[in-house]
């Protein structure tokens, strides 16, 4: 389970609806949602505390559950699942239906995906919205140095055939999501680990300091079994 690292996937869909911006005000108050089968679902924040109202960027940076589920409810399951499936590389409808339950706990990442699939999704944000297909082997040669398998070349040809379909997100959406995920490191749940970006501060040859851009998101599985961090650096400057 990816936990809250799943949240940016449907936040991306929320941004595209234009109902939400980074500065949208979201209520962080107790609420009960009702799943399609009538079963109630009451999300809680990590420390059981309530902020009242928060901005969308802060809700994501600090991995606040209640505002996130409100956003999921605001855009609907179709938009959230469609965007998540696209970013994670799911194409088969039956597989999508099995992977993404239409329940509100989906907003907290209660699904089964692999780390490589999450890396693929986040890499799309870093790649200006263009699809990224991870490969482990670039080529295979025989003992004489002759190439007998060339997965990277095959992938490039497949990407070329896709044409404009390789653009999963607009560059604008990818840019906004990258900026939102930067906040996690500068002022959110990765702030302590990164010393509020200070661990990404370096000096060039002339002694001038600069901050290496980095973006990411934390997540915890049910029952605190696993902790995730998914991120990327460097990217645009």
Protein Blocks (a to p, Z undefined) as FASTA:
>chain_A
ZZjmlmmmmmmmmmmnomacfklccdddddddddfkopacddddfkopaehiacfklmmm
nopaklmmmmmmmnojklmmmmmmmmnopablklmmmmmccbfklmnopacddfklmmmm
mmmmmnnopacdddfbfbdcdfkopafbdfklmmmmmmmmnmmmlmmbafklmmmmmmmm
mmmmmmmmklmmnonollmgccdfkopacdddddddddddehhlaccddddddddZZ
